[in-house]
Amino acid sequence: MKKKSKRYKEILKTSIKDKKISPKEALDLVKKNSTTKFDESIDVSLKINLKQSKGGDFSLRTIVNLPNGSGKKNKVAVLCEPDKIDEAKKAGADVAGSDDLIEKIAAGKFDFTKLICTPSMMSKIGKHGKVLGPKGLMPNPKLGTVANDITKAVKDIKTGLVEIRNDKDGNLASTIGRKSFSTEKLLENYNHFIDSVKKEKPETIKGELIKGIFLTSTMGISYKIGAK
């Protein structure tokens, strides 16, 4: 049996079983346990109600713009018309191109974590959807990655825009910041995130949309929070 580290044993002492605590209490504990040298991600995990009263399961996929940012550093690529490449670079895009960028994508060269595309270029990138889709890189208007306003799209992704999507079992997870954030900023991000998810509830779902909430950090343990 693998021996548990001293750090793990210390963190385990703060675990809370069979009890729901407030978001602030959980965030204070999560930050306290984030003792690694790197800036750990603070994450929220939800269990959502998928069952609709009128057939089928509910699927949630949207974006949330965290008021204090996510702390995550995305490498953004912009696929646009040649005359907009300079605009994309000035906006802060790490990679910007037109047909030359499409050639790189076709060759399997993905040196970016997010891809923004202007509407007129979508017809050219469409055939690469089978490759981009599984990597979560296919531009989508609902996710803010198909836009005419390149400057705004790049800024949103570079700051606080996070994409959320549930799996088939109703699990949904996202970062809400880093351990270097103050508890106040994390709490503001958390509340905004939860409110944004609740607004996605369709009328065909009875009862609460969110069935369970957990907060944790990259290397920490999770704490259960009351869904309300």
C-alpha positions as CSV (number, residue, x, y, z in Angstrom):
1,M,0.0,0.0,0.0
2,K,1.3,3.4,-1.0
3,K,2.3,5.5,2.1
4,K,0.2,8.7,2.5
5,S,2.3,11.9,2.6
6,K,2.5,14.2,5.6
7,R,0.7,16.9,3.6
8,Y,-2.2,14.6,2.7
9,K,-2.6,13.6,6.4
10,E,-2.7,17.2,7.5
11,I,-5.3,18.1,4.8
12,L,-7.4,15.0,5.8
13,K,-7.8,16.4,9.3
14,T,-9.9,19.2,7.8
15,S,-12.3,16.9,6.0
16,I,-16.0,17.2,6.8
17,K,-18.1,14.1,6.4
18,D,-21.9,14.0,6.1
19,K,-22.3,17.7,6.5
20,K,-22.9,20.6,4.1
21,I,-21.2,23.9,4.8
22,S,-21.4,27.4,3.4
23,P,-19.5,28.4,0.3
24,K,-17.4,30.9,2.3
25,E,-16.4,28.2,4.8
26,A,-15.5,25.8,2.0
27,L,-13.5,28.4,0.2
28,D,-11.6,29.3,3.4
29,L,-10.7,25.6,3.9
30,V,-9.8,25.0,0.3
31,K,-7.5,28.0,0.3
32,K,-6.0,26.8,3.6
33,N,-5.3,23.4,2.1
34,S,-3.7,24.8,-1.1
35,T,-0.1,24.5,0.2
36,T,1.7,23.5,-3.0
37,K,4.2,25.8,-4.6
38,F,2.1,26.4,-7.7
39,D,-1.0,28.5,-8.0
40,E,-3.7,25.8,-7.6
41,S,-7.0,26.0,-9.5
42,I,-10.1,26.4,-7.3
43,D,-12.8,24.3,-8.8
44,V,-16.6,23.8,-8.4
45,S,-18.3,20.5,-9.3
46,L,-22.0,20.2,-9.7
47,K,-24.4,17.3,-10.0
48,I,-27.4,18.5,-12.1
49,N,-30.8,17.1,-12.7
50,L,-30.9,15.8,-16.3
51,K,-34.4,14.4,-16.3
52,Q,-37.1,16.3,-18.1
53,S,-40.8,15.7,-17.7
54,K,-41.3,15.7,-21.5
55,G,-39.0,13.1,-22.8
56,G,-35.2,13.0,-23.2
57,D,-32.4,14.3,-20.9
58,F,-31.4,17.9,-20.5
59,S,-28.0,18.9,-21.8
60,L,-26.3,22.0,-20.6
61,R,-23.6,23.7,-22.6
62,T,-22.9,27.4,-22.2
63,I,-20.4,30.1,-21.2
64,V,-20.0,32.0,-18.0
65,N,-18.1,35.2,-17.7
66,L,-16.6,35.3,-14.2
67,P,-16.5,38.8,-12.8
68,N,-13.0,38.4,-11.4
69,G,-11.6,36.2,-14.2
70,S,-10.6,32.6,-14.0
71,G,-6.9,32.9,-13.6
72,K,-6.4,30.4,-16.4
73,K,-4.0,31.4,-19.2
74,N,-5.4,30.4,-22.6
75,K,-3.4,30.5,-25.8
76,V,-5.9,32.1,-28.2
77,A,-5.8,31.6,-32.0
78,V,-8.0,33.7,-34.3
79,L,-9.0,32.5,-37.8
80,C,-10.1,35.5,-39.8
81,E,-9.9,37.4,-43.1
82,P,-6.4,38.6,-44.1
83,D,-7.2,42.2,-43.5
84,K,-8.3,41.5,-39.9
85,I,-5.1,39.6,-38.8
86,D,-3.4,42.8,-37.5
87,E,-6.6,43.6,-35.5
88,A,-6.5,40.1,-33.9
89,K,-2.8,40.5,-33.0
90,K,-3.4,43.9,-31.4
91,A,-6.3,42.4,-29.5
92,G,-3.9,40.0,-27.8
93,A,-4.3,36.9,-29.9
94,D,-1.3,34.5,-29.6
95,V,-1.9,33.1,-33.1
96,A,-3.7,34.8,-36.0
97,G,-4.1,33.7,-39.6
98,S,-6.3,33.0,-42.5
99,D,-5.8,30.2,-45.0
100,D,-2.3,29.6,-43.6
101,L,-3.8,28.8,-40.2
102,I,-6.3,26.4,-41.8
103,E,-3.3,24.6,-43.4
104,K,-1.7,24.2,-39.9
105,I,-5.0,22.9,-38.5
106,A,-5.3,20.4,-41.4
107,A,-1.7,19.3,-40.6
108,G,-2.6,18.7,-37.0
109,K,-0.7,21.6,-35.6
110,F,-2.6,22.9,-32.6
111,D,-0.4,25.3,-30.7
112,F,-3.4,27.0,-29.0
113,T,-6.1,26.2,-26.5
114,K,-8.9,28.3,-27.9
115,L,-9.9,29.0,-31.5
116,I,-11.9,32.1,-32.4
117,C,-13.3,32.3,-35.9
118,T,-15.1,35.1,-37.9
119,P,-18.5,34.1,-39.4
120,S,-17.2,34.4,-43.0
121,M,-14.4,31.9,-42.3
122,M,-16.7,29.2,-40.7
123,S,-17.4,27.6,-44.1
124,K,-13.7,27.0,-44.5
125,I,-13.1,25.5,-41.1
126,G,-16.3,23.3,-41.1
127,K,-14.7,20.3,-42.7
128,H,-12.1,20.1,-39.9
129,G,-14.9,19.8,-37.3
130,K,-14.2,16.1,-36.8
131,V,-10.7,17.0,-35.6
132,L,-11.4,20.2,-33.7
133,G,-14.6,19.0,-32.1
134,P,-13.2,16.2,-29.9
135,K,-10.4,18.6,-28.7
136,G,-13.1,21.2,-27.7
137,L,-11.7,23.7,-30.3
138,M,-14.5,23.9,-32.8
139,P,-15.7,27.5,-32.9
140,N,-19.3,28.0,-31.7
141,P,-21.5,31.2,-31.7
142,K,-23.1,30.1,-28.4
143,L,-19.6,29.9,-26.8
144,G,-18.4,33.2,-27.9
145,T,-15.9,31.8,-30.3
146,V,-17.6,32.8,-33.6
147,A,-17.6,36.6,-33.6
148,N,-17.2,39.7,-35.8
149,D,-15.9,41.7,-32.9
150,I,-12.5,40.0,-32.6
151,T,-11.2,42.4,-29.9
152,K,-14.1,41.6,-27.5
153,A,-13.9,37.9,-28.2
154,V,-10.2,37.7,-27.5
155,K,-10.5,39.8,-24.4
156,D,-13.4,37.7,-23.0
157,I,-11.5,34.4,-23.4
158,K,-8.2,36.0,-22.1
159,T,-10.0,37.2,-18.9
160,G,-12.9,35.4,-17.3
161,L,-14.9,33.5,-19.9
162,V,-15.2,29.8,-19.0
163,E,-17.1,27.1,-21.0
164,I,-19.2,24.6,-19.1
165,R,-20.7,21.3,-20.3
166,N,-22.3,18.4,-18.4
167,D,-21.4,14.8,-19.1
168,K,-24.0,12.0,-19.6
169,D,-24.2,11.3,-15.9
170,G,-25.1,15.0,-15.0
171,N,-21.7,16.0,-13.7
172,L,-20.4,19.5,-14.5
173,A,-17.2,21.1,-13.4
174,S,-15.4,24.4,-13.9
175,T,-12.6,26.5,-12.4
176,I,-13.7,29.7,-10.5
177,G,-10.2,31.1,-9.9
178,R,-6.9,30.4,-8.3
179,K,-5.6,30.0,-4.7
180,S,-3.9,33.5,-5.1
181,F,-7.4,35.0,-5.4
182,S,-8.9,36.5,-2.2
183,T,-11.8,34.6,-0.6
184,E,-14.1,37.5,-1.5
185,K,-13.2,37.4,-5.2
186,L,-13.6,33.6,-5.3
187,L,-17.0,33.9,-3.5
188,E,-18.2,36.5,-6.0
189,N,-17.1,34.2,-8.9
190,Y,-18.8,31.2,-7.2
191,N,-22.1,33.0,-6.7
192,H,-22.1,34.3,-10.3
193,F,-21.3,30.8,-11.6
194,I,-24.1,29.1,-9.6
195,D,-26.6,31.8,-10.6
196,S,-25.6,31.5,-14.3
197,V,-26.2,27.7,-14.2
198,K,-29.6,28.1,-12.5
199,K,-30.7,30.4,-15.2
200,E,-30.2,27.6,-17.8
201,K,-32.9,25.5,-16.2
202,P,-35.6,24.6,-18.7
203,E,-39.3,24.6,-17.7
204,T,-39.6,20.9,-18.4
205,I,-37.4,20.0,-15.4
206,K,-39.3,19.6,-12.1
207,G,-37.6,20.6,-8.8
208,E,-34.1,22.0,-8.4
209,L,-31.7,21.9,-11.4
210,I,-28.6,21.7,-9.1
211,K,-28.7,18.5,-6.9
212,G,-25.2,18.8,-5.4
213,I,-22.2,21.2,-5.2
214,F,-18.6,20.5,-4.2
215,L,-15.6,22.8,-3.9
216,T,-12.0,21.7,-4.2
217,S,-8.6,22.7,-5.4
218,T,-6.1,21.0,-7.8
219,M,-4.4,19.0,-5.0
220,G,-6.9,19.3,-2.2
221,I,-10.0,17.4,-0.9
222,S,-13.6,18.4,-1.7
223,Y,-16.2,20.0,0.5
224,K,-19.9,19.6,0.0
225,I,-22.1,22.7,-0.1
226,G,-25.9,23.0,0.2
227,A,-27.4,23.4,-3.3
228,K,-29.4,26.4,-2.0
